[in-house]
Amino acid sequence: MTNWLDRAACRDVDPETFFPTGAGRLTERQETRAKSVCRRCPVRSECLHSAQLHASDDGVWGGLDAGERRALRRTRAPRAEQGAA
């Protein structure tokens, strides 16, 4: 079995693309480029799951930036609590 990373669309892209720094148009363009790579990735869900599992707070993972992943965690947390009740 191969590791999901071996099938990732980003494996041949500069890793810095997925970790924009600063603010402004340049950062927005970098983030947009990273997300466009993710959109065509066959292992996008595995990547996102790994980022959520390891609480990755930086970068674009599975097509979502850090803020989008935090929002996703917040929406999933109440559902998990309801299932435990």
C-alpha positions as CSV (number, residue, x, y, z in Angstrom):
1,M,0.0,0.0,0.0
2,T,1.3,3.5,-0.8
3,N,1.1,6.5,1.4
4,W,-1.5,9.0,0.4
5,L,1.3,11.6,0.2
6,D,2.8,9.7,-2.7
7,R,-0.4,10.4,-4.7
8,A,-0.8,14.0,-3.7
9,A,-1.1,16.6,-6.5
10,C,1.2,18.9,-4.4
11,R,4.2,16.5,-4.3
12,D,5.9,18.3,-7.2
13,V,4.9,21.9,-6.1
14,D,7.1,24.1,-4.0
15,P,5.9,23.6,-0.4
16,E,6.1,27.3,0.3
17,T,3.1,27.7,-2.0
18,F,0.9,26.1,0.7
19,F,2.2,28.3,3.5
20,P,1.5,31.9,2.5
21,T,2.9,34.5,4.9
22,G,1.8,38.1,5.4
23,A,-1.3,39.7,4.1
24,G,-2.5,41.4,0.9
25,R,-2.9,40.5,-2.7
26,L,0.3,38.5,-3.0
27,T,-0.7,36.2,-0.1
28,E,-4.2,35.9,-1.5
29,R,-2.8,34.8,-4.9
30,Q,-0.5,32.3,-3.3
31,E,-3.4,30.8,-1.3
32,T,-5.6,30.7,-4.5
33,R,-2.8,28.8,-6.3
34,A,-2.5,26.4,-3.4
35,K,-6.2,25.7,-3.4
36,S,-6.2,25.2,-7.1
37,V,-3.7,22.4,-6.7
38,C,-5.9,20.9,-4.0
39,R,-9.0,21.0,-6.2
40,R,-7.4,18.6,-8.6
41,C,-5.9,16.3,-5.9
42,P,-7.0,12.7,-5.7
43,V,-6.2,12.5,-2.0
44,R,-7.7,15.8,-0.9
45,S,-9.9,14.2,1.8
46,E,-7.0,12.3,3.3
47,C,-5.0,15.5,3.4
48,L,-7.7,17.4,5.2
49,H,-8.3,14.5,7.6
50,S,-4.6,14.4,8.5
51,A,-4.5,18.2,9.0
52,Q,-7.6,18.0,11.3
53,L,-6.2,15.0,13.2
54,H,-2.9,16.7,13.8
55,A,-4.4,20.2,14.4
56,S,-2.3,21.8,11.7
57,D,-2.8,25.5,12.3
58,D,-0.9,26.8,9.3
59,G,-1.0,26.5,5.6
60,V,-3.5,25.1,3.1
61,W,-4.3,21.5,3.6
62,G,-7.0,19.6,1.8
63,G,-8.1,22.7,0.0
64,L,-8.8,24.7,3.2
65,D,-6.8,27.4,4.9
66,A,-6.3,27.5,8.6
67,G,-9.4,29.7,9.3
68,E,-11.6,27.4,7.2
69,R,-10.3,24.3,9.0
70,R,-11.0,26.0,12.4
71,A,-14.6,26.8,11.3
72,L,-15.0,23.2,10.1
73,R,-13.8,21.9,13.5
74,R,-16.3,24.2,15.3
75,T,-19.2,23.0,13.2
76,R,-18.2,19.3,13.7
77,A,-17.7,19.6,17.4
78,P,-21.3,20.1,18.4
79,R,-22.3,17.1,16.3
80,A,-19.8,14.9,18.0
81,E,-21.1,16.0,21.4
82,Q,-24.6,15.3,20.3
83,G,-23.6,11.8,19.2
84,A,-22.0,11.1,22.6
85,A,-25.1,12.0,24.5
